[in-house]
Amino acid sequence: MTNTEPKARILVLDDEERIRKILGLQLEREGYEVKLLEKGEEAIAELGNGQKYDLLISDIRMPGVTGMDVLDFAVEHIPLMPVVMLTGVVDIETAVKVMRSGAFDYLVKPVTRKELIPAVDKALAYGRLMSYNRRLELENRAYQEELEEQVQLRTHELSEALAKLRVVHIDTVRILSGSIEEKDPYIRGHSNRCRIMAHHLAEALGYSARQLDMFDFGSLLHDIGKIAIDSRILNKPAPLNPDEMKLVQTHPLVGERIVSKVSYFSEIVPMIRWHHERWDGTGYPDGLKKTEIPLSARILSIVDAFDAMTSDRAYRLALSTERALGIIRDESGLQFDPEIVEAFIREKTFELVLDSK
């Protein structure tokens, strides 16, 4: 933070005095303004009285009003304030529950400074982006209402405002997409390659320019939910165990929750939630099958799978293009929509990214 920027205000809630003091000291050394509370009742009162905080860090298990109770209150009453939860054990079920309940991230105690500060920085950056987008949306909504009375006079100004809003959303997408790749170096460039292929395939299938814009946004953000998953799981150099796989499979739901906060991106929510559904109904998170799966998600599914197979991962080396195409053909009618498989191969969509890795 520069000297001209106001200090970010952080509320820390934990019933253990030692942990509160350690967290407070580490955060204050980074220049943040910190308030320490012991009880969930105090936190709800503090937030309910209109006190403004940029971030809440809360323990999960506390006597009386729990951290989950405080999280529920914050999500309902202060939706733009990110929340980072603390848990005393590596509890996959608890981690899944807090992410689904609206937490931005979670940390396992004891929390080291190396883990705490990057998590706080990411949460605060996310909160600033969401607040900025919300302000722009409110300004744009008020502007559009005014235009109803002055359509002819203000048409040019509206066009400029919408163009500016689109640029802001593009910048937001790039920031969020880049934050995923910083967390998992094995997917560096993955989202952009998916964007290139999905755009090409959707264009071949007759999508409009407006719809192609949404394909670009959806492709860049399809893995945004992975920002909430521990890097040690994402970069594990071995197959995931069932608990770890269950946590990874929450990323479409987390991504949906993040993106749905921005009304401009409402059209890409289906791509993000359902890009891991399968044609035969055995995918996740909802087990949709065949045409129950939106066409945009079916398109993204095949380019996502192709790029994943032909890229190095922590647990295996990349497959050859020929081997990956063979798997895609074999999975036609099982994992993938047969018509999309046919178009993907017919249009040689895969050739667009062969030299970019």
Summary of the structure (lengths in Angstrom):
residues: 357
radius of gyration: 22.1
end to end distance: 35.1
largest distance: 64.0
contacts: 1131
relative contact order: 0.08
helix: 62%
strand: 8%
